[in-house]
């Protein structure tokens, strides 16, 4: 199951672990990504909290976690190759969370709702 936030992060949930990335729309708006700052492993984060950061040739942007939990892993390959996000945003994860409140998933959008949301922007 993949869910989306209004801030353009996606969460792929398997059991009690969520893999978090940014949507293709967000990457398209940013342009060529040149730098990624990752969250700390073992950090306790709350939904909608800024936990990471990306810079591009056009802008700098915070990455907000769509769900609460504990960061269990970060995609360190992005430190040396942030352009992976431009190449395949839908399949390039930024960090993983052990969820603390699965009920928060109800506040996120499925693909159809996210597509409809994008049409309003």
Backbone as XML, in Angstrom:
<?xml version="1.0"?>
<chain id="A" units="angstrom">
  <residue number="1" name="UNK">
    <atom name="N" x="0.838" y="-1.174" z="0.000"/>
    <atom name="CA" x="0.000" y="0.000" z="0.000"/>
    <atom name="C" x="0.886" y="1.241" z="0.000"/>
  </residue>
  <residue number="2" name="UNK">
    <atom name="N" x="0.621" y="2.149" z="-0.920"/>
    <atom name="CA" x="1.350" y="3.416" z="-0.976"/>
    <atom name="C" x="0.356" y="4.546" z="-0.721"/>
  </residue>
  <residue number="3" name="UNK">
    <atom name="N" x="0.745" y="5.443" z="0.175"/>
    <atom name="CA" x="-0.078" y="6.603" z="0.525"/>
    <atom name="C" x="0.741" y="7.870" z="0.298"/>
  </residue>
  <residue number="4" name="UNK">
    <atom name="N" x="0.038" y="8.992" z="0.103"/>
    <atom name="CA" x="0.686" y="10.274" z="-0.193"/>
    <atom name="C" x="0.229" y="11.355" z="0.773"/>
  </residue>
  <residue number="5" name="UNK">
    <atom name="N" x="1.133" y="12.299" z="1.046"/>
    <atom name="CA" x="0.793" y="13.465" z="1.869"/>
    <atom name="C" x="0.592" y="14.673" z="0.957"/>
  </residue>
  <residue number="6" name="UNK">
    <atom name="N" x="-0.028" y="15.717" z="1.499"/>
    <atom name="CA" x="-0.204" y="16.956" z="0.743"/>
    <atom name="C" x="1.128" y="17.660" z="0.509"/>
  </residue>
  <residue number="7" name="UNK">
    <atom name="N" x="2.158" y="17.279" z="1.250"/>
    <atom name="CA" x="3.496" y="17.864" z="1.059"/>
    <atom name="C" x="4.299" y="17.068" z="0.033"/>
  </residue>
  <residue number="8" name="UNK">
    <atom name="N" x="3.644" y="16.080" z="-0.616"/>
    <atom name="CA" x="4.230" y="15.315" z="-1.727"/>
    <atom name="C" x="5.237" y="14.259" z="-1.309"/>
  </residue>
  <residue number="9" name="UNK">
    <atom name="N" x="5.123" y="13.754" z="-0.084"/>
    <atom name="CA" x="5.893" y="12.581" z="0.305"/>
    <atom name="C" x="5.030" y="11.345" z="0.099"/>
  </residue>
  <residue number="10" name="UNK">
    <atom name="N" x="5.679" y="10.228" z="-0.213"/>
    <atom name="CA" x="4.945" y="8.958" z="-0.301"/>
    <atom name="C" x="5.438" y="8.032" z="0.807"/>
  </residue>
  <residue number="11" name="UNK">
    <atom name="N" x="4.548" y="7.144" z="1.201"/>
    <atom name="CA" x="4.861" y="6.151" z="2.233"/>
    <atom name="C" x="4.387" y="4.793" z="1.745"/>
  </residue>
  <residue number="12" name="UNK">
    <atom name="N" x="5.319" y="3.869" z="1.593"/>
    <atom name="CA" x="4.982" y="2.491" z="1.236"/>
    <atom name="C" x="5.018" y="1.693" z="2.530"/>
  </residue>
  <residue number="13" name="UNK">
    <atom name="N" x="3.858" y="1.197" z="2.929"/>
    <atom name="CA" x="3.736" y="0.551" z="4.234"/>
    <atom name="C" x="3.666" y="-0.963" z="4.072"/>
  </residue>
  <residue number="14" name="UNK">
    <atom name="N" x="4.554" y="-1.639" z="4.805"/>
    <atom name="CA" x="4.583" y="-3.097" z="4.859"/>
    <atom name="C" x="4.675" y="-3.486" z="6.327"/>
  </residue>
  <residue number="15" name="UNK">
    <atom name="N" x="3.569" y="-4.011" z="6.861"/>
    <atom name="CA" x="3.543" y="-4.338" z="8.286"/>
    <atom name="C" x="3.614" y="-3.066" z="9.094"/>
  </residue>
  <residue number="16" name="UNK">
    <atom name="N" x="4.574" y="-2.999" z="10.019"/>
    <atom name="CA" x="4.714" y="-1.790" z="10.839"/>
    <atom name="C" x="5.872" y="-0.907" z="10.400"/>
  </residue>
  <residue number="17" name="UNK">
    <atom name="N" x="6.355" y="-1.138" z="9.152"/>
    <atom name="CA" x="7.449" y="-0.334" z="8.612"/>
    <atom name="C" x="6.962" y="0.462" z="7.405"/>
  </residue>
  <residue number="18" name="UNK">
    <atom name="N" x="7.277" y="1.749" z="7.406"/>
    <atom name="CA" x="6.951" y="2.620" z="6.278"/>
    <atom name="C" x="8.250" y="3.074" z="5.619"/>
  </residue>
  <residue number="19" name="UNK">
    <atom name="N" x="8.316" y="2.926" z="4.310"/>
    <atom name="CA" x="9.429" y="3.434" z="3.518"/>
    <atom name="C" x="8.965" y="4.757" z="2.935"/>
  </residue>
  <residue number="20" name="UNK">
    <atom name="N" x="9.748" y="5.818" z="3.142"/>
    <atom name="CA" x="9.332" y="7.176" z="2.794"/>
    <atom name="C" x="10.200" y="7.732" z="1.665"/>
  </residue>
  <residue number="21" name="UNK">
    <atom name="N" x="9.541" y="8.385" z="0.703"/>
    <atom name="CA" x="10.233" y="9.071" z="-0.381"/>
    <atom name="C" x="9.448" y="10.305" z="-0.781"/>
  </residue>
  <residue number="22" name="UNK">
    <atom name="N" x="9.865" y="10.943" z="-1.858"/>
    <atom name="CA" x="9.143" y="12.110" z="-2.371"/>
    <atom name="C" x="8.566" y="11.781" z="-3.730"/>
  </residue>
  <residue number="23" name="UNK">
    <atom name="N" x="7.446" y="12.407" z="-4.043"/>
    <atom name="CA" x="6.741" y="12.098" z="-5.284"/>
    <atom name="C" x="7.461" y="12.650" z="-6.510"/>
  </residue>
  <residue number="24" name="UNK">
    <atom name="N" x="7.136" y="12.077" z="-7.650"/>
    <atom name="CA" x="7.686" y="12.564" z="-8.914"/>
    <atom name="C" x="7.291" y="14.019" z="-9.137"/>
  </residue>
  <residue number="25" name="UNK">
    <atom name="N" x="6.083" y="14.392" z="-8.718"/>
    <atom name="CA" x="5.637" y="15.782" z="-8.847"/>
    <atom name="C" x="6.581" y="16.713" z="-8.089"/>
  </residue>
  <residue number="26" name="UNK">
    <atom name="N" x="6.915" y="16.362" z="-6.849"/>
    <atom name="CA" x="7.793" y="17.199" z="-6.038"/>
    <atom name="C" x="9.166" y="17.340" z="-6.693"/>
  </residue>
  <residue number="27" name="UNK">
    <atom name="N" x="9.700" y="16.241" z="-7.166"/>
    <atom name="CA" x="11.018" y="16.267" z="-7.807"/>
    <atom name="C" x="10.977" y="17.121" z="-9.072"/>
  </residue>
  <residue number="28" name="UNK">
    <atom name="N" x="9.889" y="17.005" z="-9.828"/>
    <atom name="CA" x="9.730" y="17.808" z="-11.043"/>
    <atom name="C" x="9.729" y="19.302" z="-10.706"/>
  </residue>
  <residue number="29" name="UNK">
    <atom name="N" x="9.072" y="19.678" z="-9.610"/>
    <atom name="CA" x="9.029" y="21.080" z="-9.193"/>
    <atom name="C" x="10.398" y="21.574" z="-8.744"/>
  </residue>
  <residue number="30" name="UNK">
    <atom name="N" x="11.176" y="20.701" z="-8.130"/>
    <atom name="CA" x="12.494" y="21.082" z="-7.622"/>
    <atom name="C" x="13.544" y="21.206" z="-8.722"/>
  </residue>
  <residue number="31" name="UNK">
    <atom name="N" x="13.446" y="20.386" z="-9.748"/>
    <atom name="CA" x="14.489" y="20.355" z="-10.764"/>
    <atom name="C" x="15.611" y="19.416" z="-10.347"/>
  </residue>
  <residue number="32" name="UNK">
    <atom name="N" x="16.790" y="19.611" z="-10.909"/>
    <atom name="CA" x="17.909" y="18.705" z="-10.650"/>
    <atom name="C" x="18.362" y="18.795" z="-9.195"/>
  </residue>
  <residue number="33" name="UNK">
    <atom name="N" x="18.217" y="17.692" z="-8.458"/>
    <atom name="CA" x="18.583" y="17.654" z="-7.045"/>
    <atom name="C" x="20.094" y="17.488" z="-6.919"/>
  </residue>
  <residue number="34" name="UNK">
    <atom name="N" x="20.694" y="18.352" z="-6.092"/>
    <atom name="CA" x="22.153" y="18.379" z="-5.958"/>
    <atom name="C" x="22.646" y="17.979" z="-4.575"/>
  </residue>
  <residue number="35" name="UNK">
    <atom name="N" x="21.733" y="17.929" z="-3.592"/>
    <atom name="CA" x="22.152" y="17.639" z="-2.211"/>
    <atom name="C" x="20.968" y="17.081" z="-1.434"/>
  </residue>
  <residue number="36" name="UNK">
    <atom name="N" x="21.233" y="16.090" z="-0.586"/>
    <atom name="CA" x="20.213" y="15.535" z="0.304"/>
    <atom name="C" x="20.797" y="15.434" z="1.705"/>
  </residue>
  <residue number="37" name="UNK">
    <atom name="N" x="20.050" y="15.935" z="2.686"/>
    <atom name="CA" x="20.400" y="15.753" z="4.097"/>
    <atom name="C" x="19.403" y="14.750" z="4.664"/>
  </residue>
  <residue number="38" name="UNK">
    <atom name="N" x="19.908" y="13.695" z="5.283"/>
    <atom name="CA" x="19.065" y="12.604" z="5.775"/>
    <atom name="C" x="18.786" y="12.752" z="7.275"/>
  </residue>
  <residue number="39" name="UNK">
    <atom name="N" x="17.695" y="12.155" z="7.750"/>
    <atom name="CA" x="17.451" y="12.156" z="9.195"/>
    <atom name="C" x="18.417" y="11.215" z="9.903"/>
  </residue>
  <residue number="40" name="UNK">
    <atom name="N" x="18.464" y="11.296" z="11.214"/>
    <atom name="CA" x="19.312" y="10.425" z="12.025"/>
    <atom name="C" x="18.606" y="9.099" z="12.286"/>
  </residue>
  <residue number="41" name="UNK">
    <atom name="N" x="19.325" y="7.990" z="12.143"/>
    <atom name="CA" x="18.773" y="6.686" z="12.509"/>
    <atom name="C" x="18.497" y="6.700" z="14.014"/>
  </residue>
  <residue number="42" name="UNK">
    <atom name="N" x="17.411" y="6.084" z="14.406"/>
    <atom name="CA" x="16.913" y="6.009" z="15.785"/>
    <atom name="C" x="16.218" y="7.284" z="16.250"/>
  </residue>
  <residue number="43" name="UNK">
    <atom name="N" x="16.099" y="8.298" z="15.389"/>
    <atom name="CA" x="15.374" y="9.520" z="15.762"/>
    <atom name="C" x="13.883" y="9.213" z="15.875"/>
  </residue>
  <residue number="44" name="UNK">
    <atom name="N" x="13.258" y="9.769" z="16.912"/>
    <atom name="CA" x="11.806" y="9.680" z="17.071"/>
    <atom name="C" x="11.220" y="10.885" z="16.334"/>
  </residue>
  <residue number="45" name="UNK">
    <atom name="N" x="10.326" y="10.630" z="15.377"/>
    <atom name="CA" x="9.761" y="11.726" z="14.586"/>
    <atom name="C" x="8.237" y="11.691" z="14.660"/>
  </residue>
  <residue number="46" name="UNK">
    <atom name="N" x="7.644" y="12.862" z="14.487"/>
    <atom name="CA" x="6.191" y="12.993" z="14.516"/>
    <atom name="C" x="5.691" y="13.381" z="13.136"/>
  </residue>
  <residue number="47" name="UNK">
    <atom name="N" x="4.499" y="12.912" z="12.797"/>
    <atom name="CA" x="3.897" y="13.219" z="11.497"/>
    <atom name="C" x="3.941" y="14.719" z="11.236"/>
  </residue>
  <residue number="48" name="UNK">
    <atom name="N" x="4.273" y="15.067" z="10.000"/>
    <atom name="CA" x="4.348" y="16.438" z="9.493"/>
    <atom name="C" x="5.567" y="17.210" z="9.999"/>
  </residue>
  <residue number="49" name="UNK">
    <atom name="N" x="6.496" y="16.519" z="10.686"/>
    <atom name="CA" x="7.734" y="17.147" z="11.153"/>
    <atom name="C" x="8.764" y="17.152" z="10.021"/>
  </residue>
  <residue number="50" name="UNK">
    <atom name="N" x="9.521" y="18.235" z="9.915"/>
    <atom name="CA" x="10.620" y="18.299" z="8.950"/>
    <atom name="C" x="11.744" y="17.394" z="9.439"/>
  </residue>
  <residue number="51" name="UNK">
    <atom name="N" x="12.127" y="16.410" z="8.616"/>
    <atom name="CA" x="13.135" y="15.437" z="9.058"/>
    <atom name="C" x="14.324" y="15.312" z="8.109"/>
  </residue>
  <residue number="52" name="UNK">
    <atom name="N" x="14.180" y="15.856" z="6.917"/>
    <atom name="CA" x="15.262" y="15.776" z="5.932"/>
    <atom name="C" x="15.195" y="17.044" z="5.083"/>
  </residue>
  <residue number="53" name="UNK">
    <atom name="N" x="16.143" y="17.159" z="4.151"/>
    <atom name="CA" x="16.277" y="18.394" z="3.387"/>
    <atom name="C" x="16.863" y="18.056" z="2.025"/>
  </residue>
  <residue number="54" name="UNK">
    <atom name="N" x="16.351" y="18.692" z="0.983"/>
    <atom name="CA" x="16.942" y="18.539" z="-0.345"/>
    <atom name="C" x="17.217" y="19.919" z="-0.937"/>
  </residue>
  <residue number="55" name="UNK">
    <atom name="N" x="18.288" y="19.991" z="-1.708"/>
    <atom name="CA" x="18.600" y="21.205" z="-2.467"/>
    <atom name="C" x="18.649" y="20.829" z="-3.935"/>
  </residue>
  <residue number="56" name="UNK">
    <atom name="N" x="18.203" y="21.778" z="-4.755"/>
    <atom name="CA" x="18.253" y="21.567" z="-6.202"/>
    <atom name="C" x="18.794" y="22.828" z="-6.853"/>
  </residue>
  <residue number="57" name="UNK">
    <atom name="N" x="18.889" y="22.774" z="-8.170"/>
    <atom name="CA" x="19.356" y="23.953" z="-8.885"/>
    <atom name="C" x="18.340" y="25.090" z="-8.776"/>
  </residue>
  <residue number="58" name="UNK">
    <atom name="N" x="17.072" y="24.777" z="-8.481"/>
    <atom name="CA" x="16.020" y="25.794" z="-8.384"/>
    <atom name="C" x="15.715" y="26.235" z="-6.969"/>
  </residue>
  <residue number="59" name="UNK">
    <atom name="N" x="15.770" y="25.311" z="-6.018"/>
    <atom name="CA" x="15.244" y="25.621" z="-4.685"/>
    <atom name="C" x="15.810" y="24.673" z="-3.635"/>
  </residue>
  <residue number="60" name="UNK">
    <atom name="N" x="15.504" y="24.994" z="-2.394"/>
    <atom name="CA" x="15.790" y="24.100" z="-1.272"/>
    <atom name="C" x="14.445" y="23.779" z="-0.628"/>
  </residue>
  <residue number="61" name="UNK">
    <atom name="N" x="14.307" y="22.566" z="-0.135"/>
    <atom name="CA" x="13.015" y="22.162" z="0.408"/>
    <atom name="C" x="13.175" y="21.172" z="1.551"/>
  </residue>
  <residue number="62" name="UNK">
    <atom name="N" x="12.340" y="21.343" z="2.560"/>
    <atom name="CA" x="12.283" y="20.380" z="3.647"/>
    <atom name="C" x="11.517" y="19.147" z="3.193"/>
  </residue>
  <residue number="63" name="UNK">
    <atom name="N" x="11.866" y="18.014" z="3.762"/>
    <atom name="CA" x="11.114" y="16.777" z="3.588"/>
    <atom name="C" x="10.420" y="16.515" z="4.917"/>
  </residue>
  <residue number="64" name="UNK">
    <atom name="N" x="9.111" y="16.363" z="4.863"/>
    <atom name="CA" x="8.314" y="16.148" z="6.070"/>
    <atom name="C" x="7.925" y="14.682" z="6.150"/>
  </residue>
  <residue number="65" name="UNK">
    <atom name="N" x="7.991" y="14.117" z="7.339"/>
    <atom name="CA" x="7.557" y="12.742" z="7.485"/>
    <atom name="C" x="6.029" y="12.713" z="7.510"/>
  </residue>
  <residue number="66" name="UNK">
    <atom name="N" x="5.410" y="11.869" z="6.689"/>
    <atom name="CA" x="3.946" y="11.799" z="6.692"/>
    <atom name="C" x="3.393" y="10.998" z="7.868"/>
  </residue>
  <residue number="67" name="UNK">
    <atom name="N" x="4.264" y="10.287" z="8.570"/>
    <atom name="CA" x="3.840" y="9.405" z="9.655"/>
    <atom name="C" x="4.798" y="9.525" z="10.840"/>
  </residue>
  <residue number="68" name="UNK">
    <atom name="N" x="4.318" y="9.164" z="12.022"/>
    <atom name="CA" x="5.141" y="9.188" z="13.231"/>
    <atom name="C" x="5.822" y="7.842" z="13.433"/>
  </residue>
  <residue number="69" name="UNK">
    <atom name="N" x="6.991" y="7.871" z="14.061"/>
    <atom name="CA" x="7.679" y="6.631" z="14.368"/>
    <atom name="C" x="9.145" y="6.849" z="14.650"/>
  </residue>
  <residue number="70" name="UNK">
    <atom name="N" x="9.900" y="5.769" z="14.561"/>
    <atom name="CA" x="11.340" y="5.779" z="14.797"/>
    <atom name="C" x="12.050" y="5.496" z="13.476"/>
  </residue>
  <residue number="71" name="UNK">
    <atom name="N" x="13.002" y="6.354" z="13.114"/>
    <atom name="CA" x="13.775" y="6.150" z="11.889"/>
    <atom name="C" x="14.638" y="4.899" z="12.081"/>
  </residue>
  <residue number="72" name="UNK">
    <atom name="N" x="14.457" y="3.913" z="11.193"/>
    <atom name="CA" x="15.211" y="2.666" z="11.315"/>
    <atom name="C" x="16.329" y="2.549" z="10.284"/>
  </residue>
  <residue number="73" name="UNK">
    <atom name="N" x="16.238" y="3.316" z="9.186"/>
    <atom name="CA" x="17.256" y="3.249" z="8.136"/>
    <atom name="C" x="17.181" y="4.515" z="7.292"/>
  </residue>
  <residue number="74" name="UNK">
    <atom name="N" x="18.312" y="4.877" z="6.692"/>
    <atom name="CA" x="18.366" y="5.991" z="5.746"/>
    <atom name="C" x="19.074" y="5.505" z="4.481"/>
  </residue>
  <residue number="75" name="UNK">
    <atom name="N" x="18.719" y="6.102" z="3.363"/>
    <atom name="CA" x="19.310" y="5.723" z="2.085"/>
    <atom name="C" x="20.597" y="6.524" z="1.875"/>
  </residue>
  <residue number="76" name="UNK">
    <atom name="N" x="21.701" y="5.992" z="2.424"/>
    <atom name="CA" x="22.971" y="6.714" z="2.374"/>
    <atom name="C" x="23.510" y="6.900" z="0.957"/>
  </residue>
  <residue number="77" name="UNK">
    <atom name="N" x="23.037" y="6.104" z="0.003"/>
    <atom name="CA" x="23.508" y="6.275" z="-1.376"/>
    <atom name="C" x="23.116" y="7.648" z="-1.928"/>
  </residue>
  <residue number="78" name="UNK">
    <atom name="N" x="22.089" y="8.274" z="-1.345"/>
    <atom name="CA" x="21.671" y="9.607" z="-1.799"/>
    <atom name="C" x="22.697" y="10.685" z="-1.462"/>
  </residue>
  <residue number="79" name="UNK">
    <atom name="N" x="23.532" y="10.437" z="-0.455"/>
    <atom name="CA" x="24.549" y="11.419" z="-0.087"/>
    <atom name="C" x="25.544" y="11.627" z="-1.222"/>
  </residue>
  <residue number="80" name="UNK">
    <atom name="N" x="25.902" y="10.557" z="-1.911"/>
    <atom name="CA" x="26.848" y="10.634" z="-3.029"/>
    <atom name="C" x="26.171" y="10.795" z="-4.376"/>
  </residue>
  <residue number="81" name="UNK">
    <atom name="N" x="24.897" y="10.398" z="-4.454"/>
    <atom name="CA" x="24.194" y="10.433" z="-5.743"/>
    <atom name="C" x="22.751" y="10.906" z="-5.555"/>
  </residue>
  <residue number="82" name="UNK">
    <atom name="N" x="22.557" y="12.180" z="-5.164"/>
    <atom name="CA" x="21.204" y="12.687" z="-4.940"/>
    <atom name="C" x="20.347" y="12.669" z="-6.203"/>
  </residue>
  <residue number="83" name="UNK">
    <atom name="N" x="21.006" y="12.625" z="-7.367"/>
    <atom name="CA" x="20.267" y="12.619" z="-8.637"/>
    <atom name="C" x="19.424" y="11.361" z="-8.828"/>
  </residue>
  <residue number="84" name="UNK">
    <atom name="N" x="19.628" y="10.357" z="-7.963"/>
    <atom name="CA" x="18.762" y="9.166" z="-8.019"/>
    <atom name="C" x="17.294" y="9.568" z="-7.894"/>
  </residue>
  <residue number="85" name="UNK">
    <atom name="N" x="17.021" y="10.604" z="-7.110"/>
    <atom name="CA" x="15.641" y="11.061" z="-6.944"/>
    <atom name="C" x="15.070" y="11.579" z="-8.259"/>
  </residue>
  <residue number="86" name="UNK">
    <atom name="N" x="15.898" y="12.275" z="-9.043"/>
    <atom name="CA" x="15.435" y="12.756" z="-10.343"/>
    <atom name="C" x="15.193" y="11.607" z="-11.306"/>
  </residue>
  <residue number="87" name="UNK">
    <atom name="N" x="16.026" y="10.591" z="-11.236"/>
    <atom name="CA" x="15.934" y="9.468" z="-12.167"/>
    <atom name="C" x="14.698" y="8.603" z="-11.905"/>
  </residue>
  <residue number="88" name="UNK">
    <atom name="N" x="14.339" y="8.416" z="-10.622"/>
    <atom name="CA" x="13.237" y="7.507" z="-10.304"/>
    <atom name="C" x="12.675" y="7.814" z="-8.909"/>
  </residue>
  <residue number="89" name="UNK">
    <atom name="N" x="11.959" y="8.924" z="-8.796"/>
    <atom name="CA" x="11.440" y="9.358" z="-7.493"/>
    <atom name="C" x="10.504" y="8.321" z="-6.880"/>
  </residue>
  <residue number="90" name="UNK">
    <atom name="N" x="9.730" y="7.658" z="-7.697"/>
    <atom name="CA" x="8.734" y="6.714" z="-7.179"/>
    <atom name="C" x="9.362" y="5.490" z="-6.521"/>
  </residue>
  <residue number="91" name="UNK">
    <atom name="N" x="10.598" y="5.185" z="-6.874"/>
    <atom name="CA" x="11.248" y="3.991" z="-6.333"/>
    <atom name="C" x="12.516" y="4.287" z="-5.534"/>
  </residue>
  <residue number="92" name="UNK">
    <atom name="N" x="12.803" y="5.568" z="-5.288"/>
    <atom name="CA" x="13.986" y="5.942" z="-4.524"/>
    <atom name="C" x="13.544" y="6.412" z="-3.146"/>
  </residue>
  <residue number="93" name="UNK">
    <atom name="N" x="13.844" y="5.594" z="-2.145"/>
    <atom name="CA" x="13.435" y="5.927" z="-0.783"/>
    <atom name="C" x="14.462" y="6.823" z="-0.113"/>
  </residue>
  <residue number="94" name="UNK">
    <atom name="N" x="14.003" y="7.564" z="0.899"/>
    <atom name="CA" x="14.878" y="8.459" z="1.650"/>
    <atom name="C" x="15.156" y="7.883" z="3.039"/>
  </residue>
  <residue number="95" name="UNK">
    <atom name="N" x="14.093" y="7.424" z="3.716"/>
    <atom name="CA" x="14.275" y="6.819" z="5.034"/>
    <atom name="C" x="13.145" y="5.837" z="5.316"/>
  </residue>
  <residue number="96" name="UNK">
    <atom name="N" x="13.361" y="5.012" z="6.343"/>
    <atom name="CA" x="12.361" y="4.037" z="6.774"/>
    <atom name="C" x="12.015" y="4.307" z="8.230"/>
  </residue>
  <residue number="97" name="UNK">
    <atom name="N" x="10.749" y="4.057" z="8.552"/>
    <atom name="CA" x="10.226" y="4.292" z="9.895"/>
    <atom name="C" x="9.577" y="3.041" z="10.442"/>
  </residue>
  <residue number="98" name="UNK">
    <atom name="N" x="9.766" y="2.794" z="11.732"/>
    <atom name="CA" x="8.927" y="1.837" z="12.441"/>
    <atom name="C" x="7.766" y="2.670" z="12.973"/>
  </residue>
  <residue number="99" name="UNK">
    <atom name="N" x="6.552" y="2.392" z="12.503"/>
    <atom name="CA" x="5.392" y="3.211" z="12.824"/>
    <atom name="C" x="5.038" y="3.156" z="14.302"/>
  </residue>
  <residue number="100" name="UNK">
    <atom name="N" x="4.638" y="4.308" z="14.829"/>
    <atom name="CA" x="4.159" y="4.354" z="16.208"/>
    <atom name="C" x="2.644" y="4.508" z="16.271"/>
  </residue>
  <residue number="101" name="UNK">
    <atom name="N" x="2.009" y="4.892" z="15.145"/>
    <atom name="CA" x="0.556" y="5.072" z="15.121"/>
    <atom name="C" x="0.025" y="4.774" z="13.721"/>
  </residue>
  <residue number="102" name="UNK">
    <atom name="N" x="-0.340" y="3.516" z="13.490"/>
    <atom name="CA" x="-0.828" y="3.125" z="12.161"/>
    <atom name="C" x="-2.108" y="3.850" z="11.780"/>
  </residue>
  <residue number="103" name="UNK">
    <atom name="N" x="-2.833" y="4.383" z="12.756"/>
    <atom name="CA" x="-4.052" y="5.135" z="12.482"/>
    <atom name="C" x="-3.796" y="6.384" z="11.645"/>
  </residue>
  <residue number="104" name="UNK">
    <atom name="N" x="-2.559" y="6.894" z="11.675"/>
    <atom name="CA" x="-2.224" y="8.079" z="10.869"/>
    <atom name="C" x="-2.354" y="7.819" z="9.375"/>
  </residue>
  <residue number="105" name="UNK">
    <atom name="N" x="-2.297" y="6.562" z="8.973"/>
    <atom name="CA" x="-2.432" y="6.234" z="7.547"/>
    <atom name="C" x="-3.771" y="6.719" z="6.994"/>
  </residue>
  <residue number="106" name="UNK">
    <atom name="N" x="-4.785" y="6.765" z="7.845"/>
    <atom name="CA" x="-6.108" y="7.197" z="7.410"/>
    <atom name="C" x="-6.115" y="8.649" z="6.949"/>
  </residue>
  <residue number="107" name="UNK">
    <atom name="N" x="-5.143" y="9.440" z="7.400"/>
    <atom name="CA" x="-5.073" y="10.839" z="7.020"/>
    <atom name="C" x="-4.317" y="11.095" z="5.727"/>
  </residue>
  <residue number="108" name="UNK">
    <atom name="N" x="-3.786" y="10.040" z="5.116"/>
    <atom name="CA" x="-3.033" y="10.179" z="3.865"/>
    <atom name="C" x="-3.898" y="9.782" z="2.670"/>
  </residue>
  <residue number="109" name="UNK">
    <atom name="N" x="-3.464" y="10.156" z="1.480"/>
    <atom name="CA" x="-4.220" y="9.906" z="0.254"/>
    <atom name="C" x="-3.722" y="8.664" z="-0.472"/>
  </residue>
  <residue number="110" name="UNK">
    <atom name="N" x="-4.661" y="7.954" z="-1.103"/>
    <atom name="CA" x="-4.256" y="6.877" z="-2.008"/>
    <atom name="C" x="-3.889" y="7.504" z="-3.358"/>
  </residue>
  <residue number="111" name="UNK">
    <atom name="N" x="-3.488" y="6.690" z="-4.319"/>
    <atom name="CA" x="-3.029" y="7.218" z="-5.615"/>
    <atom name="C" x="-4.104" y="8.058" z="-6.300"/>
  </residue>
  <residue number="112" name="UNK">
    <atom name="N" x="-5.342" y="7.583" z="-6.323"/>
    <atom name="CA" x="-6.421" y="8.314" z="-7.001"/>
    <atom name="C" x="-6.660" y="9.667" z="-6.336"/>
  </residue>
  <residue number="113" name="UNK">
    <atom name="N" x="-6.681" y="9.689" z="-5.019"/>
    <atom name="CA" x="-6.908" y="10.950" z="-4.303"/>
    <atom name="C" x="-5.735" y="11.905" z="-4.516"/>
  </residue>
  <residue number="114" name="UNK">
    <atom name="N" x="-4.510" y="11.369" z="-4.547"/>
    <atom name="CA" x="-3.337" y="12.212" z="-4.766"/>
    <atom name="C" x="-3.361" y="12.798" z="-6.179"/>
  </residue>
  <residue number="115" name="UNK">
    <atom name="N" x="-3.699" y="11.980" z="-7.158"/>
    <atom name="CA" x="-3.801" y="12.482" z="-8.540"/>
    <atom name="C" x="-4.836" y="13.597" z="-8.634"/>
  </residue>
  <residue number="116" name="UNK">
    <atom name="N" x="-5.976" y="13.438" z="-7.952"/>
    <atom name="CA" x="-7.013" y="14.461" z="-7.946"/>
    <atom name="C" x="-6.491" y="15.735" z="-7.255"/>
  </residue>
  <residue number="117" name="UNK">
    <atom name="N" x="-5.750" y="15.557" z="-6.168"/>
    <atom name="CA" x="-5.164" y="16.687" z="-5.455"/>
    <atom name="C" x="-4.199" y="17.471" z="-6.361"/>
  </residue>
  <residue number="118" name="UNK">
    <atom name="N" x="-3.371" y="16.748" z="-7.119"/>
    <atom name="CA" x="-2.412" y="17.407" z="-8.025"/>
    <atom name="C" x="-3.128" y="18.265" z="-9.057"/>
  </residue>
  <residue number="119" name="UNK">
    <atom name="N" x="-4.296" y="17.827" z="-9.488"/>
    <atom name="CA" x="-5.056" y="18.591" z="-10.494"/>
    <atom name="C" x="-5.539" y="19.928" z="-9.939"/>
  </residue>
  <residue number="120" name="UNK">
    <atom name="N" x="-5.590" y="20.081" z="-8.618"/>
    <atom name="CA" x="-6.045" y="21.342" z="-8.015"/>
    <atom name="C" x="-4.902" y="22.328" z="-7.852"/>
  </residue>
  <residue number="121" name="UNK">
    <atom name="N" x="-3.670" y="21.909" z="-8.081"/>
    <atom name="CA" x="-2.502" y="22.784" z="-7.867"/>
    <atom name="C" x="-2.196" y="23.630" z="-9.074"/>
  </residue>
</chain>
